[in-house]
Amino acid sequence: MTMNSISDHDNTDSSEPGFSITATDILEYLFCPRFTYFENVLDIPERQENRFKVQKGREIHEQVRKRNPEYLRKKQGVKDKKSDVYLACKNIRGVVDEILFFDDNTAAPLDYKYAEYKERTFKNHKFQLVFYGKLIQEHFQVQVNKGFLIYTRSSNKLVEVNITEKMYSDLDEIIKKLMKVILMGIYPEPTKYNARCSDCCYRNICEQVI
């Protein structure tokens, strides 16, 4: 399970000891709430390591980061950078690929994606940055109002994403709904996007597909 010390409970108070929500938990919930249910409530493993894209993505991810081009220092006013930073606070945790610190005393997360840029930024990618932004703000006590994505399959295209207060508020709501599924064992409605079912490792046990 990706959450620690989960037990049945009649509320969704994120202050309960033992909670530890990751960026992956958020991505999976946004992909389909039932993904969260199958993996965390029924404890059916995802077996993600068998998927080619995931495995290849990890390889490319490491290659790009080892090259670590200094593409932002001059263009964006970066004064400092930290890589592979593990952060945990208020029952959320994650490893940020890079944290960029700017001359105006703000900061921004940067995340690498083994994907092509499709002329728009998907919701799950945006909220992964929002999640990391929340961690950075809590840990470093700096403002985070933007983040960056690098799409490695589009010649390392760099995309800037604005992070608003509403996005932080929306993230809090996503976390509450995710916790409700886990704590109360609620079987959620599936994703509205049927095309996602073909790429889901739980498609053989979900009646949305069957």
N, C-alpha and C positions, 0 to 999 in steps of 0.2 A: 504494500500500500504506500501511496505517496504522502499520506498524512499520518502523523504519529499519534498514538494513544487515542484512537477514535472510539467512542462508545455511544450507545443510544442515549438520547437526551431530549428534553422537551423544549429546548430553546436553541438559539443560534448565536450565543454570546461568544465572540471571537477572543475574549479574554480568558477563556477556559484554558488551564494549563495543558500543555501537550500538543496544542494545535501548531501546525507548521505547513502553511500553504506555499506552494512553489509556483513559479511562472508556468511550468509545464501543466500544473493543475488548472490554471486559468485558460491556457491554450486548449486543453482537452475539453473543458466545459464549453468554451465558445464554439468549438468544432461541433459538439453535440452534448447536451446535458446527460444523455444516457451513457455516454462514454464514461463520465464520472461515476455513474451508478454501477455499471458493470465492473469497473476496475476497483472502486473503493468500497462499495457496499457489499457486492457479491464476491469481491476479492479474486476476480478472474484476471490473470496477468495479461498485459497488452502484447507481450512478445514483439516489441518494436524492433528488436535487433535483427529480425528476419526480413525487414523491409529494405529494399535496395536503396531507395531515396534517402532513408534515414542514415544508413551506413555510409553511403557515399557522401552525404552532407557533412557528416562528422569528419571525414578525411579532408575534404576541401576546407572545412572550417579551420582545422588546425594548420593547414598549409598557408592559408591567407594570413592568419594571425602571426605565424612565424616570420613572414615577410614584413608585416607590421609597417606599412608605409606611413610616413609622417605627412599625410595629406591634409590634416586639419590645422596644424599649428600656425601656419602663416595665413591661411584663408579665413579661419574662424576665430582667431585670437585665443587659441588654447595655450594656457600657461603651464598646465600639468596634466598628466594622464596616468591612470592606474589600470592594469590589466588583470583579468581573472580574479575579480574581487568578490569574495563571499560576504554577503550581508544578511543579517537576521534581526528583525525587530517587530514587536507587536504581532507575533505569531505568523509572520510571513518571512520567507527566506529565498535566497537565490544567488547564483553566481553571475555577475555582470561581465560580459566580454571586455568592455572598456568603460571607464568613467572619465569623462573629459571635464576639466576645470578651466573656466574662462576668466579673462581679465576683469569682467564685471562682477566677479564673485558668485556666479551661477555655475551650475554643472549640468551635464547631460549624459545619459547612457548611450552607448553605441552597441549594436548587435549585428552579427553577421548572419546572413540567410543563404542557404544553399537553394536558391530559387531565382527565377527570372523576374525582372520588374515588368509588370503588366500595365504600366501607365497609371496605376493607382495603388494605394497602400491598403492592404486588407485589414479588417477590424482586429483580427487576432494578433497581427504584427504590431499594430498601434498599441493595443492594450498590454502587450508584453513590455513595451517601452514605458507605458504608464506605471506598470507594476514595478519595474526597476527604478523609475523616477521616485516612486513613493519610498522605496527602500533607501535611496540615496538621500532624499530630503530628511528622513528620520535619523539616519546614521551620521551624516555630515553637517546637518543643520544649515543647508544651503538651498536656494530656490532652484527648482528644475522645471523649466517651462518649454523644453524641447528635447528631442532625442534624435538619433541617427540610425539608419539601417543601411547595410551594405549588401547588395544582391550579387552574390559571387558568380551566378550564371548569366549575368548581364554586364560582364567586364568590370565587376566590382563597382557597380553604380552606387553612388552615395545619395541617399534620400533623407531630407530633413523632415521631421514630423513635429508640429506644434503640440504641446501638451497643455491643456486648459484645466481650470478648476473643475469644470463640469466633467471632464474625463476622469479626474481623480474621484469625483463623487460617483460616477457611473461604475468605476472599478470597485468601490466599496459595496455597491449594490450587487455586483456580480459575485463578489466574495460571500456576501450574505446568502445569496441563492445557492451557491455551491455548497456552503456549509449546511444549509437546510437539507439538501439531498443526502449528505453524509450523516449528519447527526440524527435525522428523523427517518432515514431509510426510505425517503419518498422516491417513487418511480416517476421520473420527470417525462414531460413531453419530448419527443425527438426533435431534431433539427428540422427547420422548414425547408432545407435545401436537400432534396432527395439525391442529388448527384454525389453528395459526400458519402452516401452509404456504400458505394462501390469501393471506396478506399478505406473502409472501416474494418478493423480486425474483429469487431463484434457483430458483423452483418449476419452471421449464421445463427445467432441466438436472439436477434431483435426482430419483433413482429412487424416493425416498420418496414423491414426488408422482406421477411418471410411472407 
